[in-house]
Amino acid sequence: MCLISKKDKIFIAGHRGMVGSALMRKFKEKGYFNLIFASSDKLDLTILDKVDEWFNEFRPDIVILAAAKVGGILANNSYPVNFLLENLKIQNNVIETAHKYGVKRFFFLGSSCIYPKLSNQPIKEESLLSGYLEETNQWYAIAKIAGLKLCEAYRKQYEFDALSLMPTNLYGPGDNYNKFNSHVIPGLIRRFFEAVDNDYEFVNCWGTGKAIREFLHVDDFADACIFLLENWIPSKKDNSFINIGTGRSISIKDLVDIIANLTGFNGKIKWDHSKPDGTPIKVLDIEKLRKLGWVPSIELSEGLKKTIQDFKKNFNEKNVRL
């Protein structure tokens, strides 16, 4: 039995972002037609009165909160107030208002950075709050933990069907390629693309390259999200959040080598050991998701190839977020 209907009015908060746009594509692909959204210039999610007015007018049945202030290590370290406060405002306002207006299913999209820096690997959902966070992105992580816990509290106190998804590192079309606040894959794609375009002899990369990470294509994440909306009913003993990932890992050095090859860079790669690696290893345990019947379908090499093609096309058309 599908838990949502094709007729349901589905609000995707953050529909223009990488995740939100992937959700829009995937919902349409699966035959959902009643999608609603609002651009940030029309609806400021950090202002409660504005959020309330919008929900009162449009009355969504399903809400997916994909809107957030996001960025890489440098941005998190440089703007801790922004990453903590803006995300708290957005999620508090949307979660509270969704409950007020009787939304029947609510999904909060979090991040794997909620887990302790030195979690046992692969990281199970039960690892939450079992240790201290990675210092470089703790502000964003604390906000996401608060959102997860607020959903959990509404579920416990009011039986509000609010659930949380914790994706691993996402990449794909529509990503942010800004030099100063992008995540690792889009940052590397831009760096190597510009190196090839300008015939640079070498490219500088942060850290040692030894850190281990896991990457999931955003289209796979969107597919998992819809699968869970349609099928997931946690038991009372289960956590009200679930890991979304691939269960496969790669070193940053190997990732850099793949991107260098796919972009056609033939120069040298220099590692800046004065810059942080971040968490030494971070791979999610997705056994809970596998048991529900979902597995990813896009291999990393293929996903990177398509992402680089998308970047080149949009870079040339000046549409990519730089």
C-alpha positions as CSV (number, residue, x, y, z in Angstrom):
1,M,0.0,0.0,0.0
2,C,1.4,3.4,-1.0
3,L,1.3,5.9,1.9
4,I,0.9,8.9,-0.4
5,S,-1.3,9.6,-3.4
6,K,-0.5,11.1,-6.8
7,K,-3.2,13.6,-6.0
8,D,-1.6,14.8,-2.8
9,K,-0.4,18.5,-2.8
10,I,3.4,18.2,-2.3
11,F,5.4,21.2,-1.1
12,I,9.1,21.0,-1.8
13,A,10.8,23.7,0.3
14,G,14.0,24.6,-1.5
15,H,12.9,23.4,-4.9
16,R,15.6,25.4,-6.7
17,G,18.6,23.8,-4.9
18,M,20.4,20.7,-6.0
19,V,18.2,18.4,-3.9
20,G,15.0,20.2,-4.4
21,S,15.4,20.3,-8.2
22,A,16.2,16.5,-8.2
23,L,13.1,15.9,-6.2
24,M,11.0,17.9,-8.7
25,R,12.4,15.8,-11.6
26,K,11.9,12.5,-9.9
27,F,8.3,13.3,-8.7
28,K,7.3,14.2,-12.2
29,E,9.0,11.1,-13.6
30,K,7.0,9.0,-11.2
31,G,3.7,10.6,-12.2
32,Y,3.2,13.1,-9.3
33,F,1.6,16.2,-10.8
34,N,0.4,18.3,-7.8
35,L,3.7,19.8,-6.9
36,I,3.8,23.3,-5.2
37,F,6.8,25.5,-4.3
38,A,7.8,29.0,-3.6
39,S,11.0,30.9,-4.5
40,S,12.9,32.6,-1.6
41,D,11.9,36.0,-2.9
42,K,8.3,35.1,-2.5
43,L,8.6,33.1,0.8
44,D,11.3,33.8,3.4
45,L,11.3,30.6,5.5
46,T,13.2,32.4,8.3
47,I,10.1,34.5,9.1
48,L,7.4,32.6,10.9
49,D,4.5,34.9,10.0
50,K,5.4,34.5,6.3
51,V,5.5,30.8,6.5
52,D,2.2,30.7,8.3
53,E,0.5,32.9,5.7
54,W,1.8,30.6,2.9
55,F,0.6,27.4,4.6
56,N,-2.8,28.9,5.3
57,E,-3.2,29.8,1.6
58,F,-1.8,26.7,-0.1
59,R,-2.5,23.9,2.5
60,P,0.0,21.2,1.4
61,D,-0.6,17.5,2.2
62,I,3.0,16.5,2.0
63,V,6.1,18.6,2.9
64,I,9.7,17.9,2.2
65,L,12.1,20.4,3.8
66,A,15.1,20.5,1.4
67,A,15.8,24.2,2.1
68,A,18.9,25.0,4.2
69,K,22.0,27.1,4.3
70,V,24.8,24.8,3.2
71,G,28.5,25.1,2.4
72,G,31.9,23.4,2.7
73,I,34.5,23.4,5.5
74,L,35.7,27.0,4.8
75,A,32.2,28.5,4.8
76,N,31.2,26.6,8.0
77,N,34.3,27.7,9.8
78,S,33.9,31.3,8.7
79,Y,30.2,31.9,9.3
80,P,29.2,29.8,12.3
81,V,26.3,32.2,13.3
82,N,24.8,32.1,9.9
83,F,24.9,28.3,9.6
84,L,23.5,27.7,13.1
85,L,20.9,30.5,13.3
86,E,19.5,30.5,9.7
87,N,19.0,26.8,9.7
88,L,17.3,26.8,13.1
89,K,14.9,29.5,11.9
90,I,14.1,27.7,8.7
91,Q,13.4,24.3,10.2
92,N,11.6,25.5,13.3
93,N,9.2,27.6,11.3
94,V,8.4,25.0,8.7
95,I,8.1,22.0,11.1
96,E,5.9,24.0,13.5
97,T,3.7,25.3,10.8
98,A,3.4,22.0,9.0
99,H,2.0,20.5,12.1
100,K,-0.3,23.4,12.7
101,Y,-1.9,23.0,9.3
102,G,-2.4,19.2,9.4
103,V,0.3,18.1,7.0
104,K,-0.1,14.3,6.7
105,R,3.6,13.4,6.0
106,F,6.6,15.5,6.7
107,F,10.2,14.7,5.7
108,F,13.1,16.7,7.2
109,L,16.3,16.3,5.2
110,G,19.4,16.3,7.4
111,S,23.0,15.4,6.9
112,S,25.5,12.7,7.9
113,C,27.5,15.4,9.7
114,I,25.1,15.0,12.6
115,Y,27.2,11.9,13.7
116,P,30.2,12.1,16.0
117,K,33.6,12.7,14.4
118,L,35.0,9.4,15.6
119,S,31.9,7.2,15.1
120,N,32.4,3.5,14.6
121,Q,32.3,2.7,10.9
122,P,30.0,2.3,9.0
123,I,27.9,4.7,11.0
124,K,24.6,3.3,12.4
125,E,21.6,5.6,13.2
126,E,22.2,4.6,16.9
127,S,25.5,6.5,16.9
128,L,23.7,9.9,17.1
129,L,24.9,11.9,20.2
130,S,27.4,9.2,21.2
131,G,30.4,11.5,20.9
132,Y,31.7,15.0,19.9
133,L,31.2,16.5,16.5
134,E,33.7,17.4,13.8
135,E,34.8,21.0,14.7
136,T,34.8,22.4,11.2
137,N,31.0,21.9,10.6
138,Q,29.6,21.6,14.1
139,W,27.4,24.6,13.7
140,Y,25.5,23.1,10.8
141,A,25.5,19.7,12.4
142,I,23.9,21.1,15.6
143,A,21.2,22.8,13.7
144,K,20.4,19.5,11.8
145,I,20.4,17.5,15.1
146,A,17.9,20.1,16.5
147,G,15.7,19.7,13.4
148,L,15.7,15.9,13.7
149,K,14.9,16.1,17.4
150,L,12.1,18.6,16.8
151,C,10.5,16.1,14.3
152,E,11.0,13.4,16.9
153,A,9.4,15.5,19.6
154,Y,6.3,16.3,17.5
155,R,6.0,12.6,16.6
156,K,6.1,11.6,20.2
157,Q,3.9,14.3,21.7
158,Y,1.4,14.9,18.9
159,E,1.7,11.7,16.7
160,F,2.7,14.0,13.8
161,D,4.1,11.9,11.0
162,A,7.4,13.8,10.9
163,L,10.4,11.7,9.8
164,S,14.1,12.6,9.0
165,L,16.4,11.4,6.3
166,M,20.2,11.6,6.8
167,P,22.0,11.5,3.4
168,T,25.7,11.0,2.9
169,N,27.6,13.5,0.8
170,L,25.5,14.4,-2.2
171,Y,26.6,15.5,-5.6
172,G,25.1,16.0,-9.1
173,P,23.5,18.6,-11.4
174,G,22.5,21.9,-9.9
175,D,25.3,21.9,-7.3
176,N,27.0,24.9,-5.9
177,Y,30.4,25.5,-7.6
178,N,31.4,28.7,-5.7
179,K,35.2,28.9,-5.0
180,F,34.7,29.7,-1.4
181,N,31.7,27.7,-0.1
182,S,31.2,24.6,-2.2
183,H,31.5,21.0,-1.1
184,V,34.3,18.7,-2.1
185,I,33.1,17.3,-5.5
186,P,31.8,20.6,-7.0
187,G,34.8,22.4,-5.7
188,L,37.2,19.9,-7.3
189,I,35.3,19.8,-10.6
190,R,35.6,23.6,-10.9
191,R,39.2,23.6,-9.9
192,F,40.3,21.0,-12.4
193,F,38.1,22.4,-15.1
194,E,39.7,25.9,-14.7
195,A,43.2,24.2,-14.6
196,V,42.5,22.6,-17.9
197,D,41.0,25.7,-19.4
198,N,43.9,27.8,-18.4
199,D,46.6,25.2,-18.9
200,Y,47.8,25.2,-15.3
201,E,50.8,23.0,-14.5
202,F,49.4,22.0,-11.1
203,V,46.3,22.0,-8.9
204,N,46.4,22.5,-5.1
205,C,44.1,20.3,-3.0
206,W,43.3,20.5,0.7
207,G,44.7,18.2,3.3
208,T,46.4,14.9,2.8
209,G,44.0,13.1,0.6
210,K,43.8,10.3,3.1
211,A,40.2,11.1,4.4
212,I,37.6,8.5,3.5
213,R,34.2,9.6,2.2
214,E,31.0,8.2,0.7
215,F,29.2,10.0,-2.2
216,L,25.6,9.6,-3.4
217,H,24.2,11.0,-6.6
218,V,21.4,13.4,-5.9
219,D,19.0,11.6,-8.3
220,D,19.5,8.4,-6.3
221,F,18.7,10.4,-3.1
222,A,15.6,11.8,-4.6
223,D,14.5,8.3,-5.6
224,A,15.1,7.0,-2.1
225,C,13.2,9.9,-0.6
226,I,10.1,9.2,-2.7
227,F,10.4,5.4,-2.0
228,L,10.4,6.2,1.7
229,L,7.5,8.6,1.4
230,E,5.5,5.8,-0.2
231,N,6.6,2.9,2.0
232,W,8.2,3.7,5.3
233,I,6.3,3.3,8.5
234,P,8.8,3.1,11.5
235,S,7.8,0.9,14.4
236,K,7.7,2.6,17.8
237,K,11.0,0.9,18.6
238,D,12.7,2.3,15.5
239,N,14.5,5.7,15.2
240,S,12.4,8.2,13.4
241,F,15.3,8.9,11.1
242,I,17.2,6.8,8.5
243,N,20.5,6.9,6.7
244,I,20.6,7.3,3.0
245,G,23.8,6.4,1.2
246,T,25.7,3.8,-0.9
247,G,27.6,1.9,1.8
248,R,30.7,2.3,-0.4
249,S,33.7,4.5,0.3
250,I,36.6,6.2,-1.5
251,S,39.6,8.2,-0.4
252,I,39.8,11.9,-1.3
253,K,43.0,11.2,-3.1
254,D,41.3,8.5,-5.3
255,L,38.4,10.9,-5.9
256,V,40.8,13.6,-7.0
257,D,42.5,11.2,-9.4
258,I,39.1,10.3,-11.0
259,I,38.0,13.9,-11.4
260,A,41.4,14.9,-12.8
261,N,41.1,12.1,-15.4
262,L,37.5,12.9,-16.3
263,T,38.3,16.6,-16.8
264,G,41.4,15.8,-18.9
265,F,43.9,17.3,-16.4
266,N,47.5,16.0,-17.0
267,G,49.4,18.3,-14.6
268,K,50.6,17.7,-11.0
269,I,48.5,17.5,-7.9
270,K,49.9,19.2,-4.8
271,W,48.4,18.5,-1.3
272,D,48.3,21.4,1.2
273,H,48.8,19.7,4.5
274,S,48.1,22.9,6.4
275,K,44.5,22.6,5.5
276,P,42.1,20.2,7.4
277,D,41.0,16.8,6.2
278,G,37.9,17.0,8.4
279,T,36.5,13.7,9.8
280,P,39.1,10.9,9.1
281,I,36.4,8.5,7.8
282,K,32.7,8.8,7.3
283,V,30.6,6.0,5.7
284,L,27.0,5.3,6.6
285,D,25.5,2.0,7.5
286,I,22.5,1.7,5.2
287,E,21.3,-1.8,6.4
288,K,18.0,-0.3,7.6
289,L,17.3,1.2,4.2
290,R,18.3,-2.0,2.4
291,K,15.9,-4.1,4.5
292,L,13.1,-1.7,3.3
293,G,14.0,-2.6,-0.3
294,W,15.9,0.3,-1.7
295,V,19.5,0.4,-3.1
296,P,21.3,3.0,-5.1
297,S,21.7,2.6,-8.9
298,I,24.2,5.2,-10.0
299,E,27.9,4.3,-9.8
300,L,30.2,7.0,-8.7
301,S,32.3,7.1,-11.9
302,E,29.2,7.3,-14.1
303,G,27.7,9.9,-11.8
304,L,30.8,12.1,-11.9
305,K,31.0,11.8,-15.6
306,K,27.4,13.1,-16.0
307,T,28.0,15.8,-13.4
308,I,31.1,17.1,-15.1
309,Q,29.2,17.2,-18.5
310,D,26.4,19.1,-16.8
311,F,28.9,21.6,-15.2
312,K,30.7,22.2,-18.6
313,K,27.4,22.8,-20.3
314,N,26.1,25.3,-17.7
315,F,29.5,26.9,-17.2
316,N,29.6,27.8,-20.9
317,E,26.0,29.1,-20.7
318,K,26.8,31.1,-17.5
319,N,24.0,29.4,-15.7
320,V,26.1,27.4,-13.1
321,R,26.2,28.8,-9.6
322,L,29.7,30.2,-9.3
